[in-house]
Amino acid sequence: MKSFLALAVLAAVFCSGNASPTSQNATGLRHRFRRDASVRCCNDGFEDTENHAKVAEVRHECAEELGLSEMSEEELLKDREHLICLVECITKKHDLADEHGNLHHDELEKAIHEHFSVAEWKAPLLDGFIKECFDEAEDEHAHHETEEGKCNEEGFQFAYCLWRHFTLACPEEMQDKSERCDGIRSKLVSNEKVSFWNNDIDES
């Protein structure tokens, strides 16, 4: 179960949520979370998998708990604090982080391997990406400790880092060649933050 929950950490921030509905309530919730400007720039078929629907359910459960279910996808992407709290909720709810939102590295690494190793092009990249992203998230957290009353950024930083690596490593034949995705990749290559909460998607 945790294999797709690990992916939900990424999906909380970077994957569209319009999976096939399983109930009337889920239909409405997914409609509100339907992405106007997706940041998925690698067409590897994830949206057609069963895991996508499971990921969407986990994500929406936390959105409801945090009072974010009425926000549009565009509004959520532009609110960094809400994204951070959404990721923290997912990781804590499924024992991928402790009560303070600090990631359980072994659990998360195992879950990511279980899910992504089925993709031939991703499997050989996992160990390096995971280590680098854990290091990056920890370093960022060490320099910007969680303020009282706010959510822990470690999970969000890890998710962003992993998304960045996979977006840039996507095989050319799977890449979305749209102007938007070309702009996003250009920013990532230059080590510029793609600040979704500051309209970078629209500007790309």
N, C-alpha and C positions, 0 to 999 in steps of 0.2 A: 504493500500500500504506500509506503513512504517513497517509493521510486517516483510515482507521479506527484506526490506532495512536494518533493524537491523541485520538480519542474514548476509547480504552482508558485514557488517563490519567484521564479523568473516571470511566469505568466501574470503575476500580480502587477507587474510593472510593464512588461514588454510584449505580451501576447494578446490578441483580440479575444473577446469573450462571447462571440455570437455562435456558440455551439448549438446543436439541435436541441430544442426544448424537451423536457421530460414531464412538465406539468404546466398548468396555466400560470402559476406564480413565477415559475422559473422563466417562462416566456417573457413576462413583463420585465423581470429583472434583467434578463439578457438584453432585451431591447434597449434599456437605459444604458447598458454598458457596451453597446455596439460602437465600435471605434470609427471615428470620422477620418482619422489619419493614422493608420497602422504604422508601427515602427518595425514590423517584420519585413526584412529585406532579403531573406533567404527562403526561396520557395522549395522547401524540403518535404512538403506534404503533411506537416504537423496538423493543420486544420482539419484534415480528413481522418485523423486517428481517434480511437475511442478515448485515449488519454486526454485529448483536448476537452472533451465533454466533462470528464472527471475533474480536470484542472479548473474549469469554469465554475463548477459547483463549489469547490473549496474556496475559490476567490470570492464568490458572491456571498457565501456564508459569512466570511469576515467583513465584507462590505456592509452587510446588514447589521452586524454587531456594532460596527463603528459608526453607524448612521450615515453611510456614504452611498447607499443604494439608490438614492434619488439623484445623485450627481451624474451628469453625462460623462462619457468616456473622455471627451475633450477637456472638460472641467477638471476631472481627476488627474489627468496627465500633467496639467499645469499647476497642480498643488503638491509640491514636494513633500510637505509634512504629512499629508494624507497618504501618499505613496509609501513613505517610510513606515507609518503605522500599519498599513495594510500588509506589508511584508512581515513586520514583526508579529502581527496577529497570526498569520499563517504558520510561521516557524514555531511559535510558542504553542499553538493549539495542537500541533502534531509532533511535539517533542524534538524538534530540530533546533531549538534554542532553549536556554534556561529562562527562569522567571524574569530576568532582567533584559532579555532579548539578545544575550550573547550566544552566538552560534555553537552548536555541538558539531565540531568539525568531522569527527569520525562518522557520525550518523548521516550527516549531509553528504559527505564524500561518497559513502557507500550507496546512498540513494541515487545520487547523480550518475554514478557508474552503472547502476542497474538500468536506468532509463536510457542514457545516451549511448551506451556501448552497442546498442542494436543498430545504430547508424554507422555504417562502415567508415564514412569520412570523419566522423567525430571521435570514434573510439581511440585512435592513437594520440589525440590531442588532449584528452581529458586530464591526465595526471599533471601536465605542465600548466594548463589553464586553471585547474582547481587550486594548486599550490600558489600560483601567482595571485589569484583573486582572494584567497584567504589572507595572504600577506598584505595585500593592498587594503583590504577591508579592516584588518587589525591595525595597520599603521594609521589609517584615516581616523579610526575610532580612538586611538591613543592620543592623537593630536586634537581631537574634538570630542571630549567625553560627553556622554548623554546628560543633558540638563534635566534637573528635577521637573517632573511632570511632562516630559517629552519622551517620544519613542526612540528606541535604540536604532542607530543608522547602520549597524554592521551588516544586517541582512540585505538592506537596500544596496549598500556599496558592493557587496559580493555579487548580487544579482546583476547590477549594472556592468560590473567588470566581466562577468561570464558572457553576458549578452554581447558586449563589445567584441570580445575575442571571437565568438562564433560568427558574428556578423562579418567581421573582416576575413575570417578563414573560410567562409562559405565558398564552395567550388563555383567557378565562373558560370558554368552552365545552369546553376540553381539561383544565381543572383537576380534580384529584381533590378532591372536596368532603368527604372523610372528616374526622372530628374530629382525627385524627393530622396530616393534611396542613394543615388549618386552623391547628393549633398551630404547625407548622413555619413556615408562611408568616408567622404573627404574630411569631414570634421574628426572622425575617429582616427584616421590615419595620422592626422596632425596632432593627435592627443588633445583635441578640444573636447570639452564636455558637451554632449548633446543635451542641453537643458530643456527638457520637454515642458517644464513649467514656465519657461520664458519664450515660448513660441518658436523655438528653433526648428520644429518640425515644419511649420508653415513657411519658414524662411529658407529651408533647405532646397 
